[in-house]
Amino acid sequence: MALEAADKPKVSSGPEDDDDAASLNIDSKLVNPFIGKTHGEMDELITRFMKKTSIDEIYAEHIRKGAYLAQDQSAFDDLREDALTLKPEERSALRMEDPKTGNKWNQPWILYALVGCCSLGAAVQGWDETAVNGAQLYYAHAFSIGKESHDAPDSRDAGLRGLVNSAPYLCCAVLGCWLTGPMNRLLGRRGTILVTCLISSLSCLWQAFTSSWWHLFIARLVLGLGIGPKSATIPIYAAECAPANIRGALVMMWQMWTAFGIMLGYVAGVAFRSVLDGGSDGCSNNQPKGILLGIRCSLNWRLMLASPMILPLVAVAYVYTLPESPRWLLSRARQGKTQNFEGAFSALCKLRHTRLQAARDLFLMDHLLDNEEHIKQNHIIALTETMLIWFLSRSNIFFELWSVPRNRRALVASLILMFFQQFCGVNVLAYYSSTVFEDAGLEGQEPLLASMGFGIINFLFAIPAFYTIDTFGRRNLLLFTFPFMALFQLLTGLGFLLEGRAQLAMVMTGMYLFSVAYSPGEGPVPFLYSAESMPLYVRDVGMSMATALTWFFNFLLAVTFPSFQNAFGNTGAFGYYAAWCVVGWVLILLFVPETKDLTLEQLDARFSISSRSHARYAMKQCSYFVRRYVFRRPHVKRPMIQLPQEVDYGHTDTAQPRKISFDKEERMPTQLTQ
């Protein structure tokens, strides 16, 4: 690729090729657009910003101080020539942000209210997924698609059970996730959350009044319109409103509270099983369809399906008491609605302790958006010199996800994790655990109680991920847990070769231990990795693609499992997912770089390394592990991944090129040179 002379990257990157280096430097311009600017240049930027935004002049001093703070966090450590000073409360708030001396959890109450709303949305998501788990034990027979509805297993009935259970995820993959962008542009983050929560609530109520399998299928298909956009919007809303020092923890909360909602779905199954005559001999599977669909026999499963409808109404009731995403308001303001600049500043004032912090973040956000536009234009300028120009347009971000090597590597790594989040088999257990426990010999209420135990373990072991994910790293957690996931899926499958209590003990042990291994690793990592690995200007499209992929394979898993059981038995089915866990371990080892503790410029450097180079490094890691820990050779040298020694951040208007220097064998930058 060729770039204009003023923006042409100059990277010393060892084995990396020129295209990799160019994409690295273009994305790295998003780090800090103010480094190296003179006092006069900053004054000009501030004046231009105030004129563009029309923010009230009473905030001019806050904007000015915030701008210098955005340029340099130590800008007010010494006396300044322009006589700008910080108030004691402003210094105190800034000290609170210091990772060494501050308390990052000391945040305004409105931010925690926003986190609470996002947590409700995540819990709704999990509850929607598992409400069907216990209900299918009863409605399947009422709709004549149950296992014992005929004398012999019927592949058509198995397929219909899978189709009904998987309907929301089919809608998510085909339509729901792709509505995320249009809905967010039209309604904003809060509006999208409100509409999708209303859809979730009403469709859950609709499920309770169905009288045939196809009627329930349609109701659950509509439920997917609530699940898809909500799953992509809530993490983005939380990330855009949170300060950087707790953003990672807030993204993690999505998975933890989804696990909590999954647990609530199992609890509802236990709680409603015996409502009226539900679960009694008078409503056994051999009763006529008319009796099974009657209120006394069907109220239990109808309440199970309707139970998730309350939580989304709570989110609907108070989502508009929260501030809108400042970044979304800025994007609207840049489309000509200038009153949204002040709206963004007002939102940030509610989400930060002081107006100074709000002004700093607003000024930085606005200029990062400027740089995103500049990056898009640079890519288009470069691509106009190729034979593909007829295919491209200024807004073709989808193409840039695949054509820019740095973006492509991050996307491929994210898609690998999203794929194996499904094909490790976890959602087979989430949706069908009650039927699996029935096959293992449990009866009556016992399968529902056993499923509730699975859900509780899934939630409890998601909590340690808050500590482990930033201590041990994303890749290390996955490489450690995937072999155990494969082992425990295999253990579950082999358990069905036994008989009696031994079978039940082995199946329950395998399923519960699989949940222990999954929850701190492959449970939370994929969404976090996808959100942090891709550059800002392609993140929305990349996340939509990643979530669409995970929901598609979620659908595929749910729709095929009943037929898979009929064809290969439980042993074959769980052995199949165990094999995928082994494949997942290999692909993660070779193609998923570590992202722990890496800043944006370091992530760009990490993903600038070719896939072939990373795969060679991964094989050296395996060799090191075997020699060091199996053959006990303590003096074996640990392999290191080579990052670019020097990353060029382009030119400012008048300053010299800025470069970050890296130690060849370390992740951290060693010096900033001008």
Secondary structure, DSSP 8 states (H G I E B T S, - for coil): ----GGG----B-TT--HHHHHHHHHHHTTS-TTTT--HHHHHHHHHHHHHHH---GGGHHHHHHHHHHHH-TTTTSS--TT-----HHHHHHHHHH-TTTS-TT---HHHHHHHHHHHHHHHHHHHHHHHHHHHHHHHHHHTT-STTSSSS--HHHHHHHHHHHHHHHHHIIIIIGGGHHHHHHHHHHHHHHHHHHHHHHHHHHHHTT--SHHHHHHHHHHHHHHHHHHHHHHHHHHHHHS-HHHHHHHHHHHHHHHHHHHHHHHHHHHHHTTSTTTTSGGG-TTS-HHHHTSHHHHHHHHHHHHGGGHHHHHHHHHGGGS---HHHHHHHHTTT-THHHHHHHHHHHHHSSSHHHHHHHHHHHHHHHHHHHHHHHHHHHHHTTSTTGGG--TT-HHHHHHHSHHHHHHHHHHHHHHHHHHHTSHHHHHHHHHHHHHHTT--TTHHHHHHHHHHHHHHHTTTTHHHHHHHT-HHHHHHHHHHHHHHHHHHHHHHTTS-HHHHHHHHHHHHHHHHHHHTTTTTTHHHHHHHHHS-GGGHHHHHHHHHHHHHHHHHHHHHHHHHHHHHHHHHHHHHHHHHHHHHHHHHHHHH----TT--HHHHHHHHTS-HHHHHHHHHHHHHHHIIIIIS--TT---------SEEE----SSS---EEEE-TT-SSEEEEE-
